[in-house]
Structures are given as C-alpha cells and as structure tokens.
Amino acid sequence: MDAKDILGLPKNSFPHHEKKSRPPKESQRKPDGISREVYALTGGLAPLMPAIEASQLKKKSPPLEKITWQWLPFTSSARKDNLQLYHWVRVVNGVPPTGDYSFAKYNKSIDVIKYTDEEYDKYLADPMWTKEETDQLFDLCERFDLRFILIADRFPSSRTVEELKDRYYSVSRAILIARAPSSGDVATHPIVKEPYNVSQEMERKRALSMVLSQTRQQERRDEEVLVQAKRIAEKRLPPKVAQESQLVASNAGAEATERAVPGETLSPSNAQLPSMIVPSTVSDNASTLASLRMLRVYLRTYALEQMVQAANSSAGLRTIKRVEQTLQDLGVNLKPRVPTKAVCAEHLELRKEILTWLNLQKQVQYKEAEGSSFRDGSYGETPGTPKHLHRGGDQDRTFVPDSMNFGVERVGKKDQKRKAPGAPSANKRPRKLKASDL
C-alpha cells in the first residue's frame, strides 16, 4: 500500500513523459598525416594556409639507415711506402667509405730545390763548404722541413744554425737566378727579394738575449733613461715642428676671431693678431713620436691616429669638422684603406695643407673685416666703441652733481643713529610712571 491507495487515486493519474533520446554523435575519424594534438586543436578544420603539401602526407618515410663500425684497412697518400694500417670505420648500409685517408690533407711538405753536379760546379762551389756537406744539408732540409734547430742537431759536422741557414738560402738563391731566363722573372721571389743576412740575424739574437737576461733593476734603469730622453726630445723641437706650432697658433687665433660676438666691429683694439691671442705652446708631435718609439711595436694606423690627434689638439672643433668635410668633398677617406708608410705621410701632409688653407681663409676674412671697420668709422675714435646717441634736449643741458644732497642725507642719517640712549624720541609718547618709579 502506498499514498495513492490511501487517497484513492489511480496509479496512472499523471501523464507519463518519456525522455527524448539524444541523437548519436557522428564519430569523425582522424585523417592520416596529422598528429592527435594538432587535430584536437584545430577540430578537423583545414588551416587557411597549407603547412605541408598533400603529396608529402602520402609519401612514405625513408627506411632507417643501418650503421655499423668495422675494422678495415687503409692506406695514406702522405706515405710513400704504401704502408697498410687498420682503423675503425663507420659503414652505412654495408657500404664502406672510399677515397684517401681523411688526415692525409694535413701533410704539408716544402719543395726543396734540387741541383745537379754541373750546376754545383758552375754556380755553387764554395771553399768553406764541400759538396758532401751541401748534399747532407739539403737532404736534412727536405727531411725535417727546414727546421734548422733539428738540422743543426743532426748535422755531422759542427755548424751553427746561422751557417746552415746561410748556406741553404745562398744555394737556393743562386739556383733560382741561374735557371731563370731573366732576372726580372724571379725578382719577386721571397728568397731572391729578401736575401738572408747572417750578421743581422746574429745581432738580433744577441740583442734578444741581452733583453731577456736583464734584471729588474736594469729594466727600471732603462725606463728612467727613456723618460729622460722623452723630456729632452720635447725640449729640443726641430724647426719643422716649430713651424707647425706657429701654424696651429695662427689657426687658433683666427678661430678666436671667428667666435667673436656677432655685430661687434673688429678693430686692432679688440681683435689682436693671432700670434698675440694664442700663447706659444709646445707642439705635441715630438712627444707623440717619442711615445711611439717607447712602444717598440705598434700599428701604423695607431700611429696615424695619434699624429692626427696631435695636429688637431690645438685646433677648435669647428676647424676639425671643416677639415673632415673638405676631405670628404675631395673624395678622400678619413682613414686610409691601405695605411702604408707613404700613404700615411701623404695623408698627414694633405691634412696640414687643408689646415693651412682654412687658416689663410680666416686671415683674409679678418683683414677684410678690419678694413671695413676703418672705412665705416672715423679715424679719431675707436671703431669698436659704440656711437652715443645725442638727444636735442641734452646738448645745452648742464650737468649738476648730486653729491651735496647725497652727502646731507647721509649726515642726517648718521646724526639720527648717534642719538643719546637716554634722549626721548620725537615720534614716541612719554612713558607712564609706575609706582616703582616714585
């Protein structure tokens, strides 16, 4: 028995609502060639721009390469005896690599000049050397690739390294000259162009051994000598450096004239000569050369930059920019592309000539301004002084000094300050008497 039976209600009093079944989802199959993550992000929609061609989707991936390592024999072209050795080789799909040994390309040898007996008797005979010693020397040079330290160690007779070098290079040079049709054909060869100098090599080694064997005290003493030499070089300026200092002084003077106040008339009173405007200063060229000599080894571009900075040290920024602009107008690089000794010297000379030309232009402007000032103004008054404006009422007016009135006022103030402390003031009322005052 339930609640419906007690109330007398039929069991099917309410209409029965059947649940609607959802239509089954159509399962979409993931196309081939697309990963599961990409398909989940895109939802199966095609991208706007194809990322891969359709033909590549059906293309099968190449089969995996089968790589093995095998113990195989090999020969090297660097050896002349055809020696056969073994090493491990990487073999792909059972096909061993072919070709020369990979490290044979690093075998670099020097082509030592050979000579015949006739050439030796005709061009190479030397009383200090026998033919057997010369043959042994060239054999060792070919064997050890001109490592003369090893050659001197293996040489049978007691010969120094310098003697062995001198003999080898002198023989090679004589053979090259003898075999050439003309001397101009081998003039650019390094052995012919720069012959070996025994005395210079021995002097170089002696100086190097002296430098390396110096103590700390000797090095400090040498540094002190170099500093003193630099000071002496700065004091003793050559005449050419003196002329350059005068040029820089005149250039600075003209630039000072150019920087004058606009509208102010130039005159001998307010614009003196450039030599009087700029004090005599020691040129930096001598100190720059002395500092470069102390470096022993330096780049020529660095030396050129230091010389240019020394030349522009006393010049103004405006003049330096005008020099650079003139170089660009002439089609000349500010820094030479090939900084040889001759090119650097010509570059510095060109800069000096441009500086001189700019200085002459400023001198001409200075003289023209001075002449115009004399033409415009009278000779009785200074051209640089401004002319006073005279009014009509001020011409007959007599100047009356106000010193008397000014003095009277000050005297009155002093007297007012020096009143007696007990004297009553004229501006104040008398103080009322208190009981304590009676």
C-alpha positions as CSV (number, residue, x, y, z in Angstrom):
1,M,0.0,0.0,0.0
2,D,1.2,3.4,-0.9
3,A,-0.1,7.0,-0.7
4,K,-2.2,6.7,-3.9
5,D,-4.1,3.7,-2.4
6,I,-4.9,5.6,0.8
7,L,-6.1,8.7,-1.1
8,G,-8.0,6.6,-3.6
9,L,-6.1,7.9,-6.6
10,P,-5.4,6.0,-9.7
11,K,-1.9,4.9,-10.1
12,N,-1.6,6.4,-13.6
13,S,-3.2,9.8,-12.8
14,F,-0.3,11.9,-14.1
15,P,0.8,11.6,-17.8
16,H,4.0,9.8,-18.3
17,H,6.7,11.9,-20.0
18,E,9.1,9.8,-21.9
19,K,12.7,11.0,-22.1
20,K,13.9,12.0,-25.5
21,S,16.9,10.2,-26.6
22,R,19.8,12.2,-27.9
23,P,20.9,11.6,-31.4
24,P,24.1,9.7,-31.5
25,K,27.2,11.8,-32.4
26,E,28.8,11.1,-35.6
27,S,32.4,9.9,-34.9
28,Q,34.9,11.7,-37.0
29,R,37.9,9.8,-38.0
30,K,41.3,11.5,-37.7
31,P,42.9,11.9,-41.1
32,D,46.2,10.4,-41.8
33,G,49.3,12.5,-41.6
34,I,48.0,14.7,-38.7
35,S,49.0,14.2,-35.2
36,R,46.4,13.8,-32.4
37,E,47.3,17.1,-30.7
38,V,47.1,19.1,-33.9
39,Y,43.7,17.5,-34.7
40,A,42.4,18.2,-31.2
41,L,43.4,21.9,-31.5
42,T,42.0,22.5,-35.0
43,G,38.9,20.5,-34.6
44,G,39.3,18.9,-38.0
45,L,39.1,22.3,-39.8
46,A,41.6,22.9,-42.6
47,P,44.1,25.7,-42.0
48,L,43.9,28.9,-44.0
49,M,47.4,28.3,-45.4
50,P,48.6,24.7,-46.1
51,A,51.5,23.9,-43.9
52,I,52.5,20.8,-45.9
53,E,51.8,19.6,-49.3
54,A,49.2,16.9,-49.7
55,S,51.7,14.8,-51.7
56,Q,54.0,14.7,-48.7
57,L,51.3,13.2,-46.5
58,K,51.1,10.1,-48.5
59,K,54.9,9.9,-49.0
60,K,56.5,7.1,-47.0
61,S,59.4,7.9,-44.8
62,P,62.8,6.7,-46.0
63,P,63.9,3.5,-44.4
64,L,66.3,3.8,-41.5
65,E,70.0,3.7,-42.3
66,K,71.8,0.7,-40.9
67,I,75.1,2.0,-39.4
68,T,77.9,-0.3,-38.3
69,W,81.5,0.1,-37.3
70,Q,84.0,-2.2,-38.9
71,W,87.7,-2.7,-38.5
72,L,89.1,-2.1,-42.0
73,P,92.5,-1.5,-43.6
74,F,93.5,1.8,-45.2
75,T,96.5,3.5,-46.9
76,S,97.6,7.1,-46.9
77,S,98.9,9.2,-49.8
78,A,101.1,11.0,-47.3
79,R,103.3,7.9,-47.1
80,K,105.5,6.8,-50.0
81,D,106.0,3.2,-48.8
82,N,102.3,2.1,-49.2
83,L,102.0,1.1,-45.6
84,Q,98.7,-0.6,-44.8
85,L,97.2,0.1,-41.4
86,Y,93.8,-0.6,-39.8
87,H,91.2,1.5,-38.0
88,W,87.6,1.6,-37.2
89,V,85.3,2.9,-40.0
90,R,81.7,4.0,-39.9
91,V,79.9,1.9,-42.5
92,V,76.4,2.8,-43.7
93,N,74.1,0.1,-45.1
94,G,77.1,-2.2,-45.5
95,V,79.0,0.2,-48.0
96,P,82.4,1.1,-46.7
97,P,83.7,4.7,-47.4
98,T,86.1,5.2,-50.3
99,G,88.8,7.7,-51.0
100,D,92.0,8.9,-49.5
101,Y,92.8,8.9,-45.8
102,S,91.0,11.9,-44.2
103,F,94.1,13.1,-42.4
104,A,96.4,13.0,-45.4
105,K,95.4,16.6,-46.4
106,Y,97.3,17.9,-43.4
107,N,100.6,16.5,-44.6
108,K,102.2,19.7,-46.0
109,S,105.8,19.4,-47.3
110,I,108.2,22.0,-48.6
111,D,109.6,21.8,-52.1
112,V,113.4,21.9,-51.6
113,I,115.3,23.0,-54.7
114,K,117.5,20.2,-56.2
115,Y,120.6,20.9,-58.1
116,T,122.8,18.8,-60.4
117,D,126.5,18.2,-60.3
118,E,127.1,20.5,-63.3
119,E,125.1,23.3,-61.6
120,Y,127.1,22.8,-58.4
121,D,130.5,23.0,-60.1
122,K,129.4,26.1,-62.1
123,Y,127.4,28.2,-59.6
124,L,127.6,26.7,-56.1
125,A,131.2,26.0,-55.4
126,D,132.3,27.4,-52.0
127,P,135.7,26.9,-50.3
128,M,134.0,26.9,-46.9
129,W,131.7,24.0,-47.9
130,T,132.2,20.7,-49.6
131,K,129.8,19.1,-51.9
132,E,129.1,16.2,-49.4
133,E,128.2,18.7,-46.7
134,T,125.9,20.6,-49.0
135,D,124.2,17.4,-50.1
136,Q,123.7,16.3,-46.5
137,L,122.3,19.8,-45.6
138,F,119.7,19.6,-48.4
139,D,118.7,16.1,-47.5
140,L,118.1,17.1,-43.9
141,C,116.2,20.2,-45.0
142,E,113.9,18.0,-47.0
143,R,113.5,15.5,-44.3
144,F,112.8,18.0,-41.4
145,D,111.0,20.7,-43.5
146,L,113.6,23.5,-42.8
147,R,113.5,23.0,-39.0
148,F,117.1,24.3,-38.7
149,I,117.3,23.5,-35.0
150,L,116.8,19.8,-35.7
151,I,119.0,20.0,-38.7
152,A,121.8,21.5,-36.7
153,D,121.4,18.8,-34.1
154,R,121.6,16.0,-36.8
155,F,124.3,17.6,-38.9
156,P,127.5,15.6,-38.7
157,S,130.0,18.5,-38.5
158,S,129.9,21.3,-36.0
159,R,128.0,24.1,-37.9
160,T,125.9,26.8,-36.3
161,V,122.3,27.4,-37.2
162,E,123.2,30.7,-38.9
163,E,125.8,29.0,-41.1
164,L,123.4,26.3,-42.1
165,K,120.7,28.9,-43.0
166,D,123.2,31.0,-44.9
167,R,124.4,28.0,-47.0
168,Y,120.9,26.8,-47.8
169,Y,119.4,30.2,-48.8
170,S,122.5,31.2,-50.8
171,V,122.5,28.0,-52.8
172,S,118.7,28.2,-53.4
173,R,119.0,31.9,-54.5
174,A,121.9,31.1,-56.9
175,I,120.0,28.2,-58.5
176,L,116.8,30.3,-59.0
177,I,118.8,33.1,-60.6
178,A,120.8,30.7,-62.8
179,R,117.7,28.8,-64.1
180,A,115.6,31.9,-64.8
181,P,115.6,33.3,-68.3
182,S,115.9,36.8,-67.0
183,S,116.5,38.4,-63.6
184,G,113.1,40.0,-63.7
185,D,111.2,36.7,-63.7
186,V,112.4,35.8,-60.2
187,A,112.8,39.3,-58.8
188,T,109.6,38.9,-56.7
189,H,110.5,35.5,-55.3
190,P,111.0,35.8,-51.5
191,I,114.4,34.1,-51.5
192,V,115.7,36.5,-54.2
193,K,113.8,39.6,-53.0
194,E,114.9,39.3,-49.3
195,P,118.3,37.5,-49.1
196,Y,119.4,36.1,-45.8
197,N,121.7,38.3,-43.8
198,V,123.9,36.4,-41.3
199,S,125.3,39.4,-39.5
200,Q,121.8,40.9,-38.9
201,E,120.5,37.6,-37.6
202,M,123.4,37.2,-35.2
203,E,123.0,40.8,-34.0
204,R,119.2,40.2,-33.5
205,K,119.8,37.1,-31.4
206,R,122.5,38.9,-29.3
207,A,120.2,41.8,-28.6
208,L,117.3,39.5,-27.8
209,S,119.4,37.5,-25.3
210,M,120.5,40.8,-23.7
211,V,116.9,41.9,-23.3
212,L,115.8,38.5,-21.9
213,S,118.7,38.3,-19.4
214,Q,118.1,41.7,-17.9
215,T,117.3,42.1,-14.2
216,R,114.5,44.2,-12.6
217,Q,117.0,46.9,-11.7
218,Q,118.3,47.1,-15.3
219,E,114.8,47.3,-16.6
220,R,113.9,50.2,-14.2
221,R,117.1,52.0,-15.2
222,D,116.2,51.6,-18.9
223,E,112.7,53.0,-18.3
224,E,114.2,56.1,-16.5
225,V,116.6,56.7,-19.4
226,L,113.6,56.5,-21.8
227,V,111.7,59.0,-19.8
228,Q,114.6,61.4,-19.7
229,A,115.1,61.0,-23.5
230,K,111.4,61.9,-24.0
231,R,111.8,65.1,-22.0
232,I,114.9,66.1,-23.9
233,A,113.1,65.4,-27.2
234,E,110.2,67.6,-26.1
235,K,112.5,70.4,-25.3
236,R,114.6,70.2,-28.5
237,L,112.0,70.8,-31.1
238,P,113.1,70.7,-34.7
239,P,112.4,73.7,-37.0
240,K,109.6,71.8,-38.8
241,V,107.8,71.2,-35.6
242,A,108.2,74.9,-34.6
243,Q,106.6,75.9,-37.9
244,E,103.7,73.5,-37.2
245,S,103.2,75.1,-33.8
246,Q,103.1,78.6,-35.4
247,L,100.6,77.3,-37.9
248,V,98.4,75.9,-35.1
249,A,98.7,79.2,-33.1
250,S,97.6,81.3,-36.1
251,N,94.8,78.9,-36.8
252,A,93.5,79.2,-33.2
253,G,93.8,82.9,-33.4
254,A,91.7,83.1,-36.5
255,E,89.2,80.8,-34.9
256,A,89.0,83.1,-31.8
257,T,88.3,86.0,-34.2
258,E,85.6,83.9,-35.8
259,R,84.0,83.2,-32.4
260,A,83.6,87.0,-31.7
261,V,80.3,88.5,-30.8
262,P,78.1,88.9,-33.8
263,G,77.6,92.5,-34.8
264,E,80.7,93.7,-33.0
265,T,83.2,95.5,-35.3
266,L,86.7,94.2,-35.5
267,S,89.5,96.5,-34.7
268,P,93.1,96.4,-33.6
269,S,92.0,97.2,-30.0
270,N,89.5,94.3,-29.6
271,A,91.0,91.8,-32.1
272,Q,94.7,91.4,-32.0
273,L,96.9,89.4,-34.3
274,P,96.6,85.6,-33.9
275,S,100.2,85.4,-32.6
276,M,99.2,87.7,-29.8
277,I,96.0,86.0,-28.9
278,V,97.3,82.4,-28.5
279,P,100.4,81.9,-26.2
280,S,103.3,79.9,-27.5
281,T,102.6,76.2,-26.7
282,V,104.9,73.2,-27.2
283,S,103.7,71.1,-30.1
284,D,102.6,67.5,-29.4
285,N,104.2,66.0,-32.4
286,A,107.6,65.5,-30.7
287,S,106.0,63.9,-27.6
288,T,103.8,61.7,-29.8
289,L,106.9,60.4,-31.8
290,A,108.8,59.8,-28.5
291,S,105.9,57.9,-27.1
292,L,105.6,55.7,-30.2
293,R,109.3,54.9,-30.1
294,M,108.9,53.7,-26.5
295,L,106.2,51.2,-27.6
296,R,108.8,49.3,-29.8
297,V,105.9,47.6,-31.7
298,Y,102.8,49.4,-32.8
299,L,100.3,49.5,-35.7
300,R,100.8,52.2,-38.4
301,T,97.1,53.0,-38.1
302,Y,97.5,53.7,-34.4
303,A,100.5,56.0,-35.2
304,L,98.4,57.8,-37.8
305,E,95.6,58.4,-35.3
306,Q,98.0,59.7,-32.7
307,M,99.6,62.1,-35.2
308,V,96.2,63.4,-36.3
309,Q,95.1,63.9,-32.7
310,A,98.3,65.8,-32.0
311,A,97.7,68.0,-35.0
312,N,94.1,68.7,-34.0
313,S,94.8,69.2,-30.3
314,S,95.2,73.0,-30.6
315,A,92.6,73.4,-33.3
316,G,89.0,74.0,-32.5
317,L,86.1,71.6,-33.0
318,R,84.7,73.7,-35.9
319,T,88.1,73.7,-37.7
320,I,88.4,69.9,-37.3
321,K,84.9,69.4,-38.8
322,R,85.8,71.7,-41.7
323,V,88.9,69.7,-42.4
324,E,87.0,66.4,-42.4
325,Q,84.3,67.9,-44.6
326,T,87.0,69.1,-47.1
327,L,88.5,65.6,-47.2
328,Q,85.0,64.2,-48.0
329,D,84.5,66.8,-50.7
330,L,87.8,65.8,-52.3
331,G,86.8,62.1,-52.2
332,V,89.5,61.2,-49.6
333,N,88.8,58.7,-46.8
334,L,89.2,60.0,-43.3
335,K,91.2,56.8,-42.6
336,P,93.4,55.4,-45.4
337,R,92.2,52.0,-46.6
338,V,95.8,50.8,-47.3
339,P,97.8,52.5,-44.5
340,T,101.3,52.1,-45.9
341,K,104.1,54.4,-44.8
342,A,103.9,56.6,-47.9
343,V,100.1,56.8,-47.8
344,C,100.1,57.9,-44.2
345,A,102.7,60.5,-44.8
346,E,100.7,61.9,-47.8
347,H,97.5,61.8,-45.7
348,L,99.1,63.9,-42.9
349,E,100.6,66.3,-45.5
350,L,97.2,66.8,-47.1
351,R,95.6,67.5,-43.7
352,K,98.3,70.1,-43.0
353,E,97.7,71.8,-46.3
354,I,94.0,71.9,-45.7
355,L,94.6,73.4,-42.3
356,T,96.9,76.0,-43.8
357,W,94.2,76.8,-46.5
358,L,91.5,77.2,-43.9
359,N,93.8,79.4,-41.8
360,L,94.5,81.7,-44.8
361,Q,90.8,82.0,-45.5
362,K,90.2,83.1,-41.9
363,Q,93.2,85.6,-42.2
364,V,91.6,87.1,-45.3
365,Q,88.3,87.5,-43.5
366,Y,90.0,89.0,-40.6
367,K,91.8,91.6,-42.8
368,E,88.6,92.4,-44.7
369,A,86.7,93.0,-41.5
370,E,89.4,95.2,-40.2
371,G,89.5,97.2,-43.5
372,S,85.7,97.6,-43.5
373,S,85.8,98.9,-39.9
374,F,88.3,101.6,-40.9
375,R,86.2,102.6,-43.9
376,D,82.9,102.8,-42.0
377,G,84.2,104.6,-38.8
378,S,86.3,107.7,-38.3
379,Y,90.0,107.6,-37.5
380,G,89.6,109.8,-34.4
381,E,87.5,107.4,-32.4
382,T,87.9,103.7,-31.9
383,P,85.9,101.8,-34.4
384,G,85.0,99.2,-31.9
385,T,83.4,101.6,-29.5
386,P,79.6,102.1,-29.9
387,K,78.5,105.6,-31.0
388,H,76.5,107.5,-28.4
389,L,73.0,108.7,-29.3
390,H,72.8,112.5,-28.7
391,R,69.4,114.0,-28.0
392,G,68.4,117.6,-28.8
393,G,67.5,118.5,-25.2
394,D,70.7,117.1,-23.7
395,Q,73.1,119.2,-25.7
396,D,72.6,122.5,-23.8
397,R,71.9,120.8,-20.5
398,T,74.4,121.5,-17.7
399,F,75.4,118.6,-15.6
400,V,74.7,119.2,-11.9
401,P,76.2,116.7,-9.4
402,D,74.0,115.4,-6.7
403,S,76.9,114.8,-4.3
404,M,75.8,117.7,-1.9
405,N,72.3,116.4,-1.4
406,F,73.5,112.9,-1.2
407,G,76.0,113.9,1.5
408,V,73.5,115.8,3.5
409,E,71.2,112.9,3.6
410,R,73.9,110.6,4.8
411,V,74.9,113.1,7.5
412,G,71.3,113.3,8.7
413,K,71.1,109.6,9.0
414,K,74.3,109.4,10.9
415,D,73.2,112.0,13.4
416,Q,69.9,110.2,13.8
417,K,71.7,107.0,14.6
418,R,74.1,108.6,17.1
419,K,71.4,110.0,19.5
420,A,72.0,109.6,23.2
421,P,70.5,106.5,24.7
422,G,68.5,108.4,27.3
423,A,67.1,111.1,24.9
424,P,63.4,110.6,24.2
425,S,62.3,110.2,20.6
426,A,60.3,112.8,18.9
427,N,57.9,110.3,17.4
428,K,57.2,108.4,20.7
429,R,54.9,109.4,23.5
430,P,56.3,109.7,27.1
431,R,56.1,106.5,29.1
432,K,53.6,106.4,32.1
433,L,55.1,106.4,35.5
434,K,54.7,103.3,37.5
435,A,54.5,103.0,41.3
436,S,58.1,101.7,41.5
437,D,59.4,104.9,39.9
438,L,58.1,107.2,42.6
